[in-house]
Amino acid sequence: MTDTTESTPSAFDMLGGEAGIRRLVDRFYDVMDVDADLKILRDLHGPSLDQARDKLYWYLCGYFGGPQHYIERFGHPRLRARHLPYAIGIVERDQWLLCMGRAMKDLSYDDALIERMLEIFFGVADWMRNKDG
């Protein structure tokens, strides 16, 4: 008897594994760094984006089912606690999502994948809010 079940690829695989997630994160921060309508989000990150690039890359690898680089370096992500020093409201959330959407579009992700990823990211981004408005 032949096994005809196909396994569904993980989000990690659909994003291109470690190399794909690195490309996504780098494009995300490149967009953030140059698009004037993302200035509020960009200003939250300070002068250099290097550390943020690495941390988001490490986090997303593990979050989407790949290697647990972030946890190996820092332990549990405790995302909300780690972001409490930054005022994150609806504007910041929406700029983060807009930036991620642009990065995925720029990398020619399938529209259905972009939509699904933005749904996932919205849940996390909305949970990160710590200020009104």
Phi, psi and omega in degrees: 000136181262136177280117182255005179283136177254138178276141177282130180295146178286164175301321178304314179292317181297331178276357177097021180067202183300317181295320179292319178293322176299316178299317180298312181297316179297319178293320178305309182286331174296316178298313180302323185287339186241337183280116185301329182283003176248019186301319180299314178296314181299318182296333178294338188269356180076185188292327182247140177259000186302310181294319179296320178303310182295316183295318178294319177300309181301316181296310184295326176305309181289319182301322183264013171104007178262201181302144183271056183302317183295311182298321178299327182271321192235355185083199182305138184299325182041054187306310183297315180297319181290338180262358181302328178294348183252132178285111182239114178239199181296319180298313180295317177302311184293324177293322178299313181294320178298316179298315180294319177299317178297318180298316180294320177298314180301329180269008175062038173293150175301139182303320180295321178293318178300312180301314180294317181295319179294328174298314179297311181297325179300315181303315180290313182297321180291324178294335182283345182301135179224015175215157177285153175072000000 
